[in-house]
């Protein structure tokens, strides 16, 4: 049975960090080195690395959105439209929100006004 690999060399760690900063997911960047994300994330030795890579993902996201918004300001409306549709689908997708309707049997009410009408 193949042994689980849950740690990276310094060079591999730097390569994973560069990949995440370039837009790759952590899971895909780890997979290049034969490491499964779900096993890696559970390893106690990786707490600091998890923190660094989460920050790298946030940095990439911020950088990407900043660049995208600059393109929008320059008149590339399609880029802006696509971003808004994906980021805020309820407001910008132009598609009605799906609602869940529970099908039930008709409800019958019986109102007895007999005693009320006698007075």
BELBEL-V821477 format. One record per residue. RES is the residue in one letter. PSI is psi in radians with two decimals (NA if undefined). NEAR is the number of other ideal C-beta (glycine too) atoms within 10 Angstrom. Layout:
{{RES & PSI & NEAR} {RES & PSI & NEAR}}
This chain:
{{X & 2.43 & 3} {X & 2.34 & 5} {X & 2.48 & 5} {X & 2.33 & 12} {X & 2.11 & 13} {X & 0.12 & 16} {X & 2.77 & 14} {X & 2.64 & 19} {X & 2.97 & 9} {X & -0.74 & 7} {X & -0.72 & 8} {X & -0.70 & 15} {X & -0.74 & 16} {X & -0.68 & 11} {X & -0.72 & 15} {X & -0.78 & 25} {X & -0.79 & 18} {X & -0.72 & 12} {X & -0.74 & 18} {X & -0.72 & 22} {X & -0.42 & 16} {X & -0.12 & 10} {X & -0.08 & 11} {X & 2.60 & 18} {X & 2.71 & 13} {X & -0.76 & 20} {X & -0.78 & 13} {X & -0.66 & 12} {X & -0.70 & 23} {X & -0.64 & 26} {X & -0.53 & 15} {X & -0.57 & 12} {X & 0.28 & 15} {X & 0.41 & 9} {X & 2.23 & 21} {X & 2.30 & 14} {X & -0.79 & 14} {X & -0.58 & 9} {X & -0.68 & 13} {X & -0.75 & 24} {X & -0.49 & 16} {X & -0.23 & 10} {X & 2.15 & 14} {X & -0.50 & 6} {X & -0.24 & 9} {X & 0.17 & 19} {X & -0.79 & 10} {X & -0.71 & 8} {X & -0.69 & 19} {X & -0.80 & 13} {X & -0.80 & 10} {X & -0.77 & 15} {X & -0.58 & 23} {X & -0.71 & 12} {X & -0.65 & 13} {X & -0.71 & 20} {X & -0.75 & 16} {X & -0.70 & 10} {X & -0.78 & 12} {X & -0.81 & 15} {X & -0.81 & 11} {X & -0.79 & 10} {X & -0.74 & 12} {X & -0.83 & 12} {X & -0.68 & 12} {X & -0.80 & 9} {X & -0.70 & 11} {X & -0.74 & 16} {X & -0.59 & 13} {X & -0.74 & 11} {X & -0.67 & 14} {X & -0.75 & 16} {X & -0.46 & 9} {X & 0.08 & 9} {X & 0.08 & 9} {X & 1.31 & 12} {X & -0.50 & 10} {X & -0.69 & 10} {X & -0.75 & 16} {X & -0.75 & 16} {X & -0.80 & 13} {X & -0.74 & 12} {X & -0.82 & 17} {X & -0.69 & 14} {X & -0.65 & 14} {X & -0.63 & 10} {X & -0.66 & 11} {X & 1.14 & 10} {X & -0.58 & 12} {X & -0.44 & 8} {X & -0.51 & 9} {X & -0.10 & 15} {X & -0.37 & 12} {X & 0.04 & 8} {X & 2.45 & 9} {X & 2.52 & 7} {X & 2.48 & 7} {X & 2.35 & 6} {X & 2.56 & 5} {X & 2.17 & 4} {X & 2.16 & 6} {X & 2.17 & 4} {X & 2.24 & 4} {X & 2.89 & 6} {X & 2.67 & 5} {X & 2.52 & 4} {X & 2.29 & 5} {X & 2.43 & 5} {X & 2.41 & 4} {X & 2.12 & 4} {X & 2.12 & 6} {X & 1.83 & 7} {X & 0.18 & 7} {X & -0.89 & 7} {X & -0.50 & 7} {X & -0.58 & 8} {X & -0.31 & 7} {X & -0.45 & 6} {X & NA & 4}}
